[in-house]
Amino acid sequence: MKIFTKLSLITLTAFGLLAKAQAKTTTEYLNTAKHLVSTGNVSEALNVYSEALSHDPNNFLIYVRRAILYINIGKTENAIEDFTSLIKINPNFEQAYLKRGKLYLQLAEFEKAKNDLEYYKQLKPTDSESDNIIHDIVQSKVFLNNARSEFKRKNYQKAIEYLSEVIQSCPQSLEIRKLRAESYLNINETEMAIGDYSRAVKLQPDNTDLLVKIGELHMAIGEIDSSLSEVKECLRRDPEHKQCKALFKKIKKLDRSLKYIDTSMNNKRWADIIDKVNGGLASEVEALGSNNLKYKVYFAACKANLRLKKAEAAKGYCTKGLDIKNQDVELLINRAEAFMLLEEYDAALRDYSTAHEYSPQDQRIIEGYQKAQRLQKMASRKDYYKVLGVKKTATKREIKKAYRKLAQIYHPDKYHGDMTKEQVENKMSEINEAYEVLSNDETRERFDNGEDPNDPTGGQGGGNPFAGFGGFPFGNGFPFGNGGPFGGSNGGFQFTYNFRE
């Protein structure tokens, strides 16, 4: 029995010595955690601190180090818990009250912050820092109450001013971030609202509803990629989140439609663009309210309709685009072209003049202005389209059909009416002349550019059609300088789409 007892004691002693040899010291734990933090392994460092505390639960230094790490990574509430643990270990540890009071202030928990700072002041009455912090607490509380009152009165700008003051002292308050975000939304400052909501998500990472909100706001201002990123993060955190799933489908559908528009623009598939826009895309972006998305769709529809000679529709979409960006040279040029197709020459000249203000060296504007003037001049003279009774956008088939119909009526051998023989012959001659010009692509293009192929001078008075051009409403010669109606002869700007074909 004695032998067994001696062996047991020896064995237990050996195991105890081995366990002691294997156990880490507090210093080793702290050094390991410090190294992990320096290499960016924050989560592992926190695990090491927790393990160290399991071995030494009353160690001040471990709590302090972990609290500081929590503060650095924005986990304010966890840091507060560590300082609370320190106070339980030593109720008179004044620095714990000071640090915890400051953290409570960052969360806008004013009463708790004030209690901690007042107790700290009792423990350390010579330190004036507490007086300054208490002053901040009182002032921040007043500002927040004022902000809430202004928000209720719908004085959102004033509410923002107060909240901005409070945030300087209470940057970790979820309520204040959300309140300022809502205030920004109410004055249509969407990007500023997104900024506050994004910071709110960092304060409450598991709040998937906030991620949905941010995704919706990004989408509302046309930031499709950013919206998609937020929604994907929402689904990563909660794959079954109904709002996230619905928004994801909506964004993907819109994204496909916009990419389809881009591809169609690059490949000049004008009819496809019109079908997509009229098939619901225009209504979809208008419902979203995003000016960026509306502009993109209107821009594409303006150009596509113009290329297909759908002048009225082109004018409408160009105008909608200009309502968003009134200095867009491309839209001004295209609307001017639409106006010319509609024979609204004064309006076309105004658009070219406005475009010149923003791009004085663009040759397209110079040529367009000249063309509009020629067409305006010709409008008071012979108009072959009117002779045949067709629109400027008429197809060859429509022109031929109109000609045959008129020939059946006014052919001298078939005419029955009140006109004299000479009048009928002149009328038929005019019809033949119009058909001869408009049935030929080359002569029709010349006529559309303001020339009369049957006029020996080209309808321009002889010589260079622009040399010494006078009669402008802006003075003698060209209204904007030499060499053309707007001055210089070349130049140009780079734009999203190439309007030259």
Helices and strands as residue ranges (DSSP letters): H 2-22, H 26-38, H 42-55, H 60-72, H 76-89, H 94-106, H 110-123, H 129-152, H 156-169, H 174-186, H 190-203, H 208-220, H 224-237, H 242-266, H 270-276, I 277-281, H 282-288, H 291-307, H 311-324, H 329-341, H 345-358, H 363-379, H 384-388, H 396-410, H 421-438, H 441-448
